[in-house]
């Protein structure tokens, strides 16, 4: 398709719109945190490709070896996000971005591309039914219904780490693991903190700020993970209503 896309590079990172949060004037703390996170990832082969306008149309992926997820595998790409939202849906942008990623993987001699999915689609995960049209299939899973989807070019497959399948921790209070890869994490964490302070709910926030911490996480992860009473609950970003329901368990 004849669309104008741009890849983020160190030279344009400070000036380009980052797609996820549409802001016209004031800097957004979540966007600026994401920009800083990206500045440290681009040299590792991390790719952020977007429609060249202010729109939520982009793909984000990285070599699995340097992707901040508890997944292991040789010579794969990990696809963090693929979105074409609002009035831009249904125009072929998602197709163009997915094909760019797959072509890039083949040109670089990758063994395949993988992504986080679930037996039932989760709100903050990319559309897995769309990915499956390209041949992605479940190659690993957890007891919570999360799946590792992969499109293999050579028959090899990645897998969740053993720690990711544990899905339990010793801490019984509300516990949230997060990194700054997603611009929405900043605001969601703020919402959770405010709710917990107002309702005297103990909460622990654990920032995943190194690759090693990400690879050793006790659950599946894309940029956010919630535990309660020692058990893993979700990778979805949550609001006060969801949190209230969780705390009634």
Secondary structure, DSSP 8 states (H G I E B T S, - for coil): ----EEE--TTTTTTS--SSS--SSS--HHHHHHHHHHHTTGGGT-EEEEESSSSSEEEEEEEGGGSSSSEE-SSEEEEEEEEE-GGGTTSSHHHHHHHHHHHHHHHTT-SEEEEEEESS--TTS--HHHHHTTT-EEEEE-TTSEEEEEEESSS---EE-TGGGT-B-S--SEEEEE-SSSTHHHHHHHHHHHHHHHTT--EEEEE--SHHHHHT-SS--SSEEEEETTEEEESS---HHHHHHHHT-
